[in-house]
């Protein structure tokens, strides 16, 4: 879904405006703490989640599977001490059809990240790589930037920010 013109004709501002009075709420905007590091600035798709802390073992496993236009949301506990995504994992994500990656943590290999056709948002860059002890959890509800995110939710990201919806909006 990351390259289809119709799907990418959205604005997070317009989505927020259109759904601001929904009851129950179907849309939440993430706090504006994420920087754009990927080769694609606008992306959307259904969510897959990972909760991990300074160990990207589960991230590697996920991006090596078929992404099918999904967005990988990684709850890294906001740690900036080690990167959870680097050039090799970003390339694997692009090669396997992931639309984007949102990291509540750090990334590295910025030149490589910008060269791949996948959206990548993270808190910061950090040259130190993560541990690899097989820790972490896939497909769990996570909370990042003050918003609960569940597998199957939808992420929409553009130049104005990132929003999470409980279902596909477009």
C-alpha positions in Angstrom: 0.0 0.0 0.0 2.9 2.3 0.3 3.1 3.1 -3.4 -0.5 3.2 -4.5 -1.5 6.7 -5.5 -5.1 6.5 -4.3 -4.2 5.3 -0.8 -1.6 8.0 -0.4 -3.9 10.9 -1.2 -4.5 11.8 2.4 -3.6 14.5 4.8 -3.3 13.8 8.5 -4.7 17.3 9.1 -7.8 16.5 7.0 -8.2 13.2 8.8 -8.1 14.9 12.2 -10.6 17.5 11.1 -13.0 14.9 9.6 -12.9 12.7 12.8 -12.6 15.2 15.6 -16.2 14.7 16.8 -16.4 11.0 16.4 -17.9 9.2 19.4 -16.3 7.0 20.4 -13.1 8.5 19.1 -11.7 6.6 16.1 -8.5 8.6 15.6 -5.6 9.8 17.8 -2.6 11.9 16.9 0.8 10.9 18.2 2.7 13.6 20.1 5.0 15.5 17.7 8.2 13.9 18.8 9.1 11.8 15.8 11.5 12.7 13.0 11.4 11.5 9.5 14.4 9.2 8.6 13.1 7.1 5.7 13.1 7.3 1.9 9.3 7.8 1.9 7.7 10.7 3.8 4.0 9.7 3.4 2.8 6.2 4.3 -0.1 4.3 5.8 -1.2 0.8 6.5 -2.5 -1.6 9.0 -0.4 -2.0 12.2 1.8 -4.8 13.4 3.4 -4.2 16.8 6.6 -5.0 18.7 7.5 -4.2 22.3 11.2 -4.4 23.0 13.8 -2.5 25.0 17.3 -2.1 23.5 17.0 -5.5 21.7 15.9 -5.6 18.1 15.7 -9.4 17.7 11.9 -9.3 17.2 12.3 -6.3 14.8 14.6 -8.3 12.6 12.2 -11.3 12.6 9.3 -9.0 11.6 10.9 -7.2 8.7 12.1 -10.5 7.2 8.4 -11.5 6.8 5.9 -10.3 4.2 4.9 -6.8 5.2 1.9 -6.7 2.9 1.7 -2.9 3.2 1.7 -2.9 7.0 3.3 -0.4 9.3 5.5 -1.8 12.0 5.0 0.1 15.3 7.9 -0.5 17.7 7.5 0.4 21.4 11.2 0.7 22.3 10.4 2.4 25.7 11.6 5.7 24.3 15.2 4.5 24.8 17.8 6.5 22.9 20.8 4.4 24.1 20.7 1.9 21.2 19.2 1.9 17.7 16.4 -0.5 17.0 16.4 -0.1 13.2 19.4 0.4 10.9 20.1 0.2 7.2 20.0 -3.6 6.9 16.6 -3.9 8.7 15.2 -0.9 6.7 16.3 -2.6 3.4 14.7 -5.9 4.5 11.4 -4.0 5.4 11.4 -2.3 1.9 12.2 -5.6 0.1 9.4 -7.4 2.0 6.7 -4.9 1.3 6.4 -3.0 4.6 4.9 0.5 4.1 6.6 2.0 7.2 8.2 1.7 10.6 7.5 3.9 13.6 10.1 3.6 16.3 9.5 4.9 19.9 13.3 4.8 20.2 16.4 5.4 18.0 17.6 4.4 14.5 21.0 4.5 12.8 22.6 4.4 9.4 20.8 7.5 8.3 22.1 7.6 4.7 21.0 4.0 4.2 17.6 4.7 5.8 17.0 7.6 3.4 17.9 5.4 0.4 15.2 2.8 1.0 11.6 3.0 -0.2 10.0 2.7 3.2 8.7 5.3 5.7 10.6 5.5 8.9 9.8 7.7 11.9 11.8 7.6 15.1 12.7 9.8 18.1 16.4 10.2 17.2 19.5 8.8 15.7 22.0 6.8 17.7 25.1 5.1 16.2 25.2 2.3 18.8 23.4 -0.9 17.8 21.0 -2.8 20.0 21.5 -6.1 21.9 20.4 -9.3 20.3 19.2 -11.6 23.1 15.8 -12.7 21.6 13.9 -10.5 23.9 10.7 -8.6 23.1 7.1 -9.3 22.2 5.2 -9.2 18.9 1.6 -8.4 18.3 0.8 -6.9 21.7 -1.0 -3.6 22.4 1.5 -0.9 23.0 1.5 2.8 24.0 3.7 5.2 22.2 3.7 9.0 22.4 0.7 8.8 24.6 -1.5 6.8 22.2 -2.6 3.1 22.5 -1.8 1.2 19.4 -3.1 -2.3 18.7 -2.3 -4.8 15.9 -4.9 -4.1 13.1 -5.2 -0.4 13.8 -4.2 1.9 10.9 -1.3 4.4 10.9 -1.3 7.4 8.6 1.9 9.4 8.5 2.7 12.5 6.4 4.7 15.7 6.7 2.3 17.0 9.4 2.5 14.1 11.8 1.3 10.6 12.6 -2.2 9.5 13.4 -3.6 6.2 14.5 -7.1 5.0 13.6 -9.0 2.1 15.0 -9.8 1.0 11.4 -9.0 1.9 7.8 -10.3 5.5 7.0 -9.7 5.7 3.3 
